[in-house]
Amino acid sequence: MNQVKIGKFIAECRKNKKLTQAELAEKLNITDRAISKWETGKGMPDTSIMLDLCNELEITVNELLCGEMIEMKNYNENVEKNLLEMIKQKEESDKRLLRAEILIGILGLLPFFISLIIIMIVAMEEWMETVITLTSIIPFLIVTPFMLKIEQIAGYYECEECGERYVPTYKSVFWSRHIGRTRHMKCLKCNQKSWNKKRTSK
Ligand SMILES: [Zn+2]
């Protein structure tokens, strides 16, 4: 998908409807900065707002994603292409998120490892060692909820029992036993508890 092309298309359709950015923003209940971001190709409308936007501009979602009006005979082919493209983009962004999670985890644990080294090298009293060790764990405790949030929303968990791939609740991710990213959770579809593997595709 070409964001710049889509942006120009949004601007063109908006002008055809004789709307200013501020007027369109008001109709959609968003800021005009968001509209200007789309139109300059610096961002894409959220999926939650796409339908409303298309209604206002009197275009189809498919046309929006192509960044041009589509003739009816090419329509289906384009729908499929855009759907596949959107799925691919979601998969890639999920993979990026999961890589970011690893990085966040490593950074969060870094103070702990550094403190271990300091304790090994520098002679100090035992209470001092305890204080340093406990303090060094704090960054990891702070980043843990963010890591869990990423694991919850990026990709899907696959139920071992029925094969369903689903997005679990934050609570179930938080409280589940896990080995790496494989978590012991209750499937949303069949309600069975099993070891669920992380998958990035649906
Ligand atoms: Zn299941």
Residues whose N, C-alpha, C, O or C-beta is under 5 A from the ligand:
A	BS01	ZN	C159 E161 C162 G163 E164 C187 K189 C190 N191
